[in-house]
């Protein structure tokens, strides 16, 4: 569910 955080915190999106 990293996609959800991706919208809130773009930086976390890279962690995916």
N, CA, C and O atoms as a GROMACS GRO file, in nm:
protein
   64
    1UNK      N    1   0.084  -0.121   0.000
    1UNK     CA    2   0.000   0.000   0.000
    1UNK      C    3   0.087   0.125   0.000
    1UNK      O    4   0.044   0.231   0.045
    2UNK      N    5   0.208   0.111  -0.050
    2UNK     CA    6   0.299   0.226  -0.054
    2UNK      C    7   0.245   0.336  -0.146
    2UNK      O    8   0.280   0.453  -0.134
    3UNK      N    9   0.158   0.294  -0.238
    3UNK     CA   10   0.101   0.390  -0.334
    3UNK      C   11   0.026   0.501  -0.259
    3UNK      O   12   0.028   0.617  -0.300
    4UNK      N   13  -0.040   0.463  -0.149
    4UNK     CA   14  -0.117   0.561  -0.071
    4UNK      C   15  -0.024   0.667  -0.014
    4UNK      O   16  -0.051   0.787  -0.026
    5UNK      N   17   0.085   0.622   0.048
    5UNK     CA   18   0.182   0.715   0.106
    5UNK      C   19   0.252   0.796  -0.002
    5UNK      O   20   0.296   0.908   0.020
    6UNK      N   21   0.262   0.735  -0.119
    6UNK     CA   22   0.329   0.801  -0.232
    6UNK      C   23   0.261   0.935  -0.261
    6UNK      O   24   0.327   1.033  -0.294
    7UNK      N   25   0.128   0.937  -0.247
    7UNK     CA   26   0.054   1.061  -0.273
    7UNK      C   27   0.078   1.162  -0.161
    7UNK      O   28   0.087   1.282  -0.185
    8UNK      N   29   0.087   1.111  -0.037
    8UNK     CA   30   0.109   1.201   0.076
    8UNK      C   31   0.254   1.244   0.085
    8UNK      O   32   0.283   1.362   0.103
    9UNK      N   33   0.345   1.147   0.072
    9UNK     CA   34   0.487   1.179   0.083
    9UNK      C   35   0.561   1.120  -0.036
    9UNK      O   36   0.592   1.001  -0.038
   10UNK      N   37   0.591   1.203  -0.133
   10UNK     CA   38   0.658   1.157  -0.255
   10UNK      C   39   0.788   1.084  -0.224
   10UNK      O   40   0.824   0.988  -0.293
   11UNK      N   41   0.857   1.129  -0.122
   11UNK     CA   42   0.986   1.066  -0.087
   11UNK      C   43   0.967   0.918  -0.056
   11UNK      O   44   1.049   0.836  -0.095
   12UNK      N   45   0.860   0.886   0.014
   12UNK     CA   46   0.835   0.746   0.049
   12UNK      C   47   0.808   0.664  -0.076
   12UNK      O   48   0.831   0.543  -0.079
   13UNK      N   49   0.760   0.732  -0.178
   13UNK     CA   50   0.727   0.664  -0.304
   13UNK      C   51   0.854   0.600  -0.362
   13UNK      O   52   0.848   0.492  -0.421
   14UNK      N   53   0.968   0.666  -0.343
   14UNK     CA   54   1.094   0.613  -0.395
   14UNK      C   55   1.132   0.486  -0.320
   14UNK      O   56   1.199   0.398  -0.373
   15UNK      N   57   1.087   0.479  -0.193
   15UNK     CA   58   1.119   0.363  -0.111
   15UNK      C   59   1.053   0.238  -0.169
   15UNK      O   60   1.100   0.126  -0.148
   16UNK      N   61   0.944   0.258  -0.240
   16UNK     CA   62   0.871   0.142  -0.294
   16UNK      C   63   0.966   0.063  -0.383
   16UNK      O   64   0.927  -0.039  -0.440
   0.00000   0.00000   0.00000
